[in-house]
């Protein structure tokens, strides 16, 4: 391995460690606002809902050992404490390993609230487990190669999967992405109405995702190439964060660039490095990192090939157990052209129609909300409800309906309890020239509430 390509400056690693730990901590704090709703038995996905799922047999989940909000809160506090220790560089690899275990367990507890940023979270923590938190010199091993290659593969694989003509040659992908009212910010909504600019941005994203990862490993003028790549990728993710509700995805993606920061940057700003000798790994951790890197590259190669050469079942199960699974189809092969909103009807008493979604004693409005994105209280709720509309998550709809019944009754808006619930999704397709198809209602689920009078 060329040291210039796979070595990580200790100052870059410390900056990466601090940023990664801070984002993990902030993520825990943001999730805590919906801890009971998303992770307890009183929420949208009680443990009983996971018992018969195919992945339950090979995805460990400490968060499923208890069903109360108090138990989940305790695990959140433990993860937060580990995050603080990680930021400070305390506890070595044990701290990182425990934080990785709790992070994977949390993700396994409710996958419906996750996005690609969460995938990057756990993958970065996995590779960091092999490295010292407080390095005294440059790091050079198969683990550093894995950390750097993993970050680059996310963008490169995403580019390879963008095969729709909306990306190239049409250049309409950004236009369609910004017409998804349920996940667009106010800035993104305004930007989406500048068609010429969205076309330029489409080509920019497409070619940056293809070119920048390759520049990160340029054997010629490596330092200059990396600075250009880091600048382009960071700017791209800032644009994503300003335009779309993506949670911590932009921040964690930018964090993954920090190990690439060349030594000259720290030298120029006066942050000194006392030891320039590279540090490697012991033989057995290096062997594990080598095998993991081979697995990760293979998984991404299979994804790009259209799964023409599938991974053997046992290896795929191992990848899922360790959550090394790779899924980088971001707006690929083209952006989703659907947008829509939910209506949850319910009845109380002798049949009075109420809004069981917000909830309210008034009948639910059927028109698209003026600020559709604002109807989701958090990004996690946005991802959960978006997934709920997809056929592959139809199994989760009865559990949401039961949650809607309990939530409505808990508001004490009336002494009468909710008798039934009906979950509908109003779907519209985005067309060119800022046109949309008329909304079509799709009734996703109906069921009576239990224990009603």
C-alpha positions in Angstrom: 0.0 0.0 0.0 1.3 3.5 -0.8 1.6 5.4 2.4 0.4 8.6 0.6 -2.8 6.9 -0.4 -3.8 4.8 2.6 -2.1 6.5 5.6 -4.1 8.8 7.9 -2.5 11.8 9.6 -3.0 11.5 13.4 -4.4 15.1 13.4 -6.9 14.3 10.7 -7.9 11.2 12.7 -8.4 13.1 15.9 -10.6 15.7 14.0 -12.6 12.8 12.5 -13.0 11.1 15.9 -14.2 14.3 17.5 -16.7 15.0 14.7 -18.0 11.4 14.5 -18.5 11.3 18.2 -20.3 14.6 18.3 -22.6 13.6 15.5 -23.4 10.3 17.2 -24.2 12.2 20.4 -26.4 14.8 18.6 -28.2 12.0 16.8 -29.0 10.3 20.1 -30.3 13.5 21.5 -32.5 14.1 18.5 -33.9 10.5 18.7 -34.6 10.8 22.3 -37.5 13.2 21.5 -39.3 10.2 19.9 -37.9 7.4 22.1 -41.2 6.0 23.3 -42.9 6.3 19.9 -40.1 4.7 17.8 -38.4 2.3 20.2 -40.8 1.1 22.9 -43.6 -1.4 23.0 -46.0 1.5 23.3 -44.9 3.0 20.0 -45.3 2.3 16.3 -43.1 -0.9 16.3 -43.4 -3.0 19.5 -41.1 -6.0 19.8 -43.9 -8.3 18.8 -43.8 -6.7 15.4 -40.2 -7.8 14.9 -40.5 -11.4 16.1 -41.5 -12.9 12.8 -39.5 -10.7 10.5 -36.9 -12.5 8.3 -33.9 -10.5 9.7 -34.8 -11.1 13.3 -32.7 -14.4 13.3 -29.4 -12.8 12.4 -29.5 -9.1 13.5 -28.7 -8.7 17.1 -30.7 -6.1 19.1 -30.0 -5.3 22.7 -32.8 -2.7 22.5 -35.3 -5.5 22.1 -34.4 -7.0 25.5 -36.8 -4.6 27.1 -39.9 -2.9 25.9 -40.3 0.1 28.2 -39.3 3.7 27.5 -37.2 3.6 30.6 -35.2 0.6 29.4 -34.6 2.3 26.0 -33.7 5.5 27.8 -31.0 3.7 29.8 -29.4 2.4 26.7 -29.5 5.9 25.2 -27.7 7.2 28.2 -25.1 4.4 28.0 -24.5 5.3 24.3 -24.3 9.0 25.1 -21.7 8.3 27.8 -19.7 6.2 25.3 -20.0 9.0 22.8 -18.5 11.5 25.2 -15.6 9.1 26.0 -15.1 8.5 22.3 -14.9 12.3 21.6 -12.3 12.6 24.4 -10.4 9.6 23.1 -10.9 7.6 26.3 -11.2 3.9 26.6 -9.5 2.9 23.3 -10.9 0.3 21.1 -13.3 -1.0 23.8 -15.2 2.3 23.8 -15.5 2.2 20.0 -16.6 -1.4 20.0 -19.3 -0.8 22.6 -20.5 2.3 20.8 -20.7 0.3 17.6 -22.7 -2.5 19.3 -25.2 -0.1 20.7 -25.5 1.8 17.4 -26.1 -1.3 15.4 -28.6 -2.5 18.0 -30.5 0.8 17.8 -30.6 0.6 14.0 -31.8 -2.9 14.1 -34.6 -2.0 16.6 -36.4 0.2 14.0 -35.1 0.3 10.5 -38.1 2.3 9.2 -36.7 5.5 10.7 -33.2 5.2 9.1 -31.6 6.7 6.0 -28.2 6.4 4.3 -26.6 8.6 7.0 -27.3 5.9 9.6 -25.6 3.3 7.3 -22.5 5.5 7.1 -22.6 5.9 10.9 -22.3 2.3 11.7 -19.8 1.6 8.9 -17.4 4.3 10.1 -17.7 3.0 13.6 -16.9 -0.5 12.4 -13.6 0.6 10.8 -12.7 2.8 13.6 -12.9 -0.1 16.0 -9.6 -1.3 14.7 -7.7 1.9 15.2 -6.3 3.6 18.4 -8.4 6.6 19.5 -5.3 8.6 20.4 -2.7 7.8 17.7 0.8 9.1 18.3 1.8 9.0 14.7 0.4 8.4 11.2 -1.9 5.3 10.9 -1.3 2.9 8.1 -3.0 -0.5 7.9 -5.7 -2.5 6.2 -8.1 -0.8 8.7 -7.2 2.7 7.4 -7.5 1.4 3.9 -10.9 0.1 4.8 -12.0 3.4 6.3 -10.9 5.4 3.3 -12.1 3.0 0.7 -15.5 2.6 2.4 -16.1 6.4 2.3 -15.1 6.6 -1.4 -17.2 3.6 -2.3 -20.4 5.2 -1.0 -20.1 8.0 -3.6 -18.7 5.9 -6.4 -21.3 3.1 -6.1 -24.1 5.7 -5.9 -22.8 7.3 -9.2 -22.7 3.9 -10.9 -26.3 3.1 -9.9 -27.5 6.4 -11.3 -28.4 4.9 -14.7 -31.6 6.7 -15.4 -31.7 9.2 -18.3 -32.9 11.8 -15.7 -29.3 12.0 -14.6 -27.6 11.9 -17.9 -28.2 13.1 -20.6 -31.5 14.7 -19.6 -30.3 16.5 -16.4 -33.7 16.5 -14.8 -32.9 14.5 -11.7 -32.5 17.4 -9.3 -35.8 19.0 -10.6 -37.7 15.8 -9.8 -35.9 15.4 -6.4 -37.0 18.9 -5.4 -40.6 18.3 -6.3 -41.0 15.8 -3.5 -42.9 18.2 -1.2 -42.8 15.8 1.7 -39.0 15.9 2.0 -38.1 19.3 0.6 -37.0 22.3 2.7 -38.3 25.8 2.0 -35.0 26.6 0.3 -35.2 23.4 -1.8 -38.7 24.3 -2.8 -37.6 27.6 -4.2 -34.6 26.1 -5.8 -36.8 23.5 -7.5 -38.5 26.2 -9.4 -35.3 27.3 -11.1 -35.2 24.6 -13.8 -32.1 25.8 -15.6 -30.2 25.8 -12.3 -31.5 22.4 -11.3 -30.1 21.0 -14.6 -26.7 22.4 -13.9 -26.8 20.9 -10.3 -27.8 17.5 -11.7 -24.8 17.3 -13.9 -22.7 18.7 -11.0 -23.8 16.0 -8.6 -23.5 13.2 -11.2 -19.9 14.1 -12.2 -18.7 14.9 -8.7 -19.9 11.5 -7.5 -18.0 9.9 -10.4 -14.9 12.0 -10.3 -14.2 13.1 -6.7 -13.8 9.5 -5.2 -11.2 8.8 -7.8 -9.4 12.0 -7.0 -9.2 11.0 -3.4 -6.9 8.1 -4.4 -5.0 9.9 -7.2 -1.4 8.7 -7.2 -0.4 11.9 -8.9 -0.4 15.2 -7.0 -2.3 13.4 -4.2 -2.5 16.3 -1.8 -3.9 18.8 -4.4 -6.3 16.1 -5.8 -7.6 15.4 -2.3 -8.2 19.0 -1.5 -10.2 19.5 -4.6 -12.2 16.3 -4.0 -12.9 17.2 -0.4 -14.0 20.7 -1.4 -16.4 19.4 -4.1 -17.9 16.6 -2.0 -18.3 18.9 1.1 -20.0 21.6 -1.0 -22.3 19.0 -2.6 -23.5 17.7 0.8 -24.0 21.2 2.2 -26.3 21.7 -0.8 -28.1 18.5 0.0 -28.6 19.6 3.6 -30.0 23.0 2.6 -32.5 21.5 0.1 -33.7 18.3 1.6 -34.7 16.9 5.0 -31.9 14.4 5.3 -31.2 14.3 9.1 -27.5 14.0 9.8 -26.7 12.5 6.4 -24.8 15.6 5.1 -22.9 16.0 8.3 -21.8 12.4 8.6 -20.8 12.3 4.9 -18.6 15.4 5.4 -17.2 13.7 8.6 -16.1 10.7 6.5 -13.9 13.1 4.5 -11.8 14.2 7.5 -9.4 11.2 7.4 -8.5 12.3 3.9 -7.3 15.7 5.0 -3.6 15.9 4.0 -0.9 16.7 6.5 -0.1 20.0 4.8 -3.4 21.5 6.0 -2.5 20.9 9.7 1.1 22.1 9.1 -0.2 25.3 7.6 -2.5 26.1 10.4 0.2 25.3 13.0 -1.1 22.0 14.5 2.1 20.1 15.0 2.6 16.3 14.8 5.3 15.1 17.2 5.8 11.7 15.6 6.0 11.1 11.8 6.5 7.3 12.0 3.6 5.2 10.7 1.7 2.9 13.0 0.2 -0.4 11.9 -2.0 -3.1 13.4 -1.2 -6.4 15.1 -1.5 -9.3 12.7 -5.0 -10.6 13.7 -6.8 -7.3 13.6 -5.1 -6.6 10.3 -6.3 -10.0 9.0 -9.9 -9.2 10.1 -9.8 -5.8 8.4 -8.4 -7.4 5.2 -11.3 -9.8 5.1 -13.9 -7.1 5.9 -12.5 -4.9 3.1 -12.7 -7.7 0.6 -16.3 -8.3 1.7 -17.3 -4.6 1.4 -15.7 -4.3 -2.1 -17.5 -7.5 -3.2 -20.9 -6.3 -1.9 -20.6 -3.0 -3.8 -19.4 -4.8 -6.9 -22.4 -7.1 -6.8 -24.8 -4.1 -6.4 -23.3 -2.3 -9.4 -23.4 -5.5 -11.5 -27.1 -5.8 -10.9 -26.6 -8.9 -8.7 -25.5 -11.0 -11.7 -22.9 -12.5 -9.4 -24.6 -12.9 -6.1 -22.8 -13.3 -2.8 -23.1 -16.8 -1.2 -25.8 -16.9 1.4 -23.6 -17.6 4.4 -21.4 -14.6 3.5 -24.4 -12.4 3.0 -25.8 -13.4 6.4 -22.4 -12.5 8.0 -22.4 -9.1 6.3 -25.9 -8.5 7.7 -24.9 -9.7 11.2 -22.0 -7.2 11.2 -24.2 -4.6 9.4 -21.5 -4.3 6.7 -24.4 -4.5 4.1 -24.0 -1.9 1.4 -26.9 0.1 -0.1 -26.0 3.2 -1.9 -28.9 3.7 -4.3 -29.4 7.3 -3.5 -31.9 8.8 -6.0 -30.9 5.9 -8.2 -31.4 4.8 -10.8 -33.5 8.0 -10.8 -35.3 10.1 -8.2 -38.6 9.0 -7.0 -41.3 10.9 -8.9 -44.0 10.3 -6.4 -45.1 12.7 -3.7 -48.1 12.4 -1.4 -49.6 12.8 2.0 -51.3 10.7 4.6 -54.9 10.9 5.9 -55.8 8.8 9.0 -59.6 8.7 9.5 -61.3 7.5 12.6 -64.7 7.3 14.2 -65.9 7.9 17.7 -69.3 7.5 19.3 -72.1 6.8 16.9 -69.9 7.4 13.9 -68.5 10.9 14.1 -65.6 11.3 11.7 -62.3 12.6 13.3 -58.7 13.1 12.3 -56.7 10.3 14.0 -53.4 11.5 12.5 -52.9 14.9 14.1 -55.2 14.1 16.1 -58.3 16.3 16.0 -62.0 16.1 16.6 -62.6 17.7 13.1 -62.8 15.5 10.0 -59.3 15.2 8.3 -58.7 17.6 5.4 -58.2 15.7 2.1 -56.2 18.3 0.2 -52.4 18.5 0.2 -51.1 20.6 3.1 -49.6 23.9 2.2 -46.4 22.9 4.0 -46.4 19.2 3.5 -42.8 18.7 4.8 -43.8 20.6 8.0 -46.5 18.0 8.8 -43.7 15.6 9.9 -42.5 16.6 13.4 -39.0 15.2 12.7 -36.9 13.7 10.0 -37.3 10.3 11.7 -41.1 10.6 11.4 -40.7 11.6 7.8 -38.7 8.5 7.0 -41.0 6.2 9.0 -44.2 7.5 7.3 -42.6 7.4 3.8 -41.6 3.8 4.3 -45.1 3.0 5.6 -46.5 3.9 2.2 -44.3 1.3 0.5 -45.6 -2.2 -0.3 -42.6 -3.9 1.4 -43.6 -2.3 4.7 -47.2 -3.3 4.6 -46.6 -5.6 7.5 -46.0 -2.6 9.8 -49.4 -0.9 9.0 -51.5 -2.8 11.6 -49.0 -1.7 14.3 -49.2 1.9 13.3 -53.0 1.7 13.3 -52.9 0.4 16.8 -50.5 3.2 17.8 -52.9 5.8 16.2 -55.7 4.4 18.3 -53.7 4.6 21.5 -52.4 8.1 20.7 -55.8 9.5 20.0 -57.3 8.1 23.2 -54.3 9.5 25.2 -55.0 13.0 24.0 -58.2 13.1 26.0 -59.9 15.3 23.4 -63.1 13.4 24.2 -64.4 10.8 26.6 -65.4 8.7 23.7 -62.7 6.3 22.5 -61.6 5.9 18.9 -63.6 3.0 17.4 -61.6 2.4 14.2 -58.9 3.7 12.0 -58.3 4.0 8.3 -54.9 4.8 6.8 -54.9 6.4 3.4 -52.1 7.7 1.2 -52.9 10.4 -1.5 -50.4 9.8 -4.3 -49.4 12.3 -7.0 -46.8 11.8 -9.8 -44.5 14.7 -10.7 -44.3 15.6 -14.4 -42.1 18.0 -16.3 -43.0 21.7 -16.5 -44.1 21.7 -12.8 -47.2 19.7 -13.5 -48.5 16.9 -11.3 -51.1 14.2 -11.8 -54.4 14.5 -9.9 -54.2 12.9 -6.4 -55.3 9.3 -6.2 -56.3 7.9 -2.8 -54.9 4.5 -1.8 -56.4 3.0 1.3 -53.4 1.3 2.9 -55.1 -0.3 5.9 -58.3 -0.4 8.0 -58.9 -2.0 11.4 -61.0 -1.5 14.5 -59.4 -0.2 17.7 -59.2 -2.7 20.5 -61.0 -2.3 23.8 -63.5 0.3 22.5 -66.8 0.7 24.1 
